């Protein structure tokens, strides 16, 4: 493959970009984006167009767009009007389910200036050496030192290509943009056929929406730039006076992150240039949702998700993360189970959304079954670590799979043209951002080979046919690093439709697996003091039945006692509590039934409002008394 004949690399950036924190738009020394005064509003199912118009008028906001979930809209807060006060007005409106203020995620990638490779080891690792190619740093990469990889610590891409060389299943790259004229990407860029054969400066495929209020994407031949180009007014030293041009149809990449991600997933194969992606024939849909500094606005992400879904794309790559949830993103993901959303776990070396850790990273931790959360491994099949204390995030409850994410070689834009790239425009990067498109490319390859598979079947064969690694045991839900060859083989005889259930953690790891007792810290007595692992699976929207019943599945990592509490969001009603027992790794169906006066009050509220939120908490305890939880979330009852 051409991966063995790499072309010269540009000089590597010598600063490490840590991509973990959520930053408020006001804190950014950069020109504002169209999303800084935009709110995402989820309306109740019973609210019709007139009700929504009344709600917008009461809050003095302007409709901008409807998104790819029922009742989900973006609205604009006028300049000079308080965003916080506007949010309060909308949240107090009986026709509004939730309001999402402006927010930002950051990319989940780092440039590693010290350890770089001589090949694309993640596709095919035969133990080749990775040598220093930049100035040495004491204790990190002394000059002249080379680091040998582990044979077969890779995704077995050549073996998969021998089965099925490539296919055109599109991948939406929601990122900083894509250098769509890059020599290794241009042939694979998605094309909007209606616009391509239509009239210039005319919207030949008017963008449809629930309310008909969506913006017009004129001449969106190859995706869209939802942010708009930065105009520094000739004074780059003073970013506060910058302005931003309107969003347009040129989703070029002024940063480089999105182009790198696109190359990992779908760089062209057998073109005698640079590298090859996991699916070398996949169509790349460039959707720019981040500004020049790599900050992803919530509104831009949601608009990009909606664009991809409305154009029939089933594979959506999101190499970004942050600690705050997004109900707007969750609504879109929940409403579109036909699509698979592949997200980066993050790079803080943290255990998130697990019983042993309190931190969260979104959108990975949204928890919908059509999300695949990806950790990063290195060329020795260890969980990846980076400069200093940084490393791949992990979490048995929330992270599904790992993939190569250290010293990953891929495409970047030209320094002179962010839409192009030539022989010198390749670079190594670290991060779960790089691991994520490995998985997205694998999803695209399998869907290309078997386009009639349901999304749950594709996810099952991806996460259940991995290389099982001791380094990932108890840290990644299915315990494995991506093996696209095994997954492709399994896809020929896929399991029945239905989302995969995470198996119990292996015994003897100190993660609560089985009934094994293990020391939790050196010198301990060996008594079990580790809380049991907990996973909750179930819909977030439930149609009200005559019995008023809500059902969930609770999965423990060991024998456990389960406590479930549910409280309808109706004034004066208290929590209903139910208790069950669970077995290791077996989904335990639990049901909350509202009866008597509680059921009557819930039905009355549904008749008036169309939707009632039910606040649910789940906690479990093992035989030794160790407790996990409570895990809290909201289920919406609808008529």
Secondary structure, 3 states (H helix, E strand, C coil): CHHHCCCCCCCCCCCCCCCCCCCCHHHCCCCCCCCCCEEEEEECCCCCHHHHHHHHHHHCEEEEEECCCCCEEEEEECCCCCHHHHHHHHHCCCCEEEEECCCEEEECCECCCCCCCCCCCCCCCCCCEEECCCCCECCCECCCCEEECCCCCCCCHHHHHHHCCCCCCCEEEEECCCCCEECCCHHHECCCHHHHCCCCCCCCCCCCCCCCCCCCCCCCCCEEECCCCEECCCCCCCHHHCEECCCECCCCCCCCHHHHHHHHHHCCCCCCCCCCCCCCCCCEEEEECECCCCEEEHHHHHHHHHHHHHCCCCEEEECEEECCCCHHHHHHHHHCCCCEEEEECCCECCEECCCCCCECCECHHHCCCCEEEEEEECCCCCECECCCCCECCEECCCCCEEEECCCEEEECCCCCCCCEECCCCEEEEECHHHHHHHHHHHHHHHHHHCCCCCHHHHHHHHHCCCEECHHHCCCECCCEECCHHHHHHHHCCCCCCCCCCCCCCCCCCCCCCCCCCCCCCCCCCCCCCCCCCEEEECCCEEECCCCCEEEEEEEECCCEEEEEEEEECCCCCCCEEEEEEECECCCEEEEEECCHHHHHHHHHHHHHHCEEEEEEEEEEECCCCCEEEEEEEEEEEEC
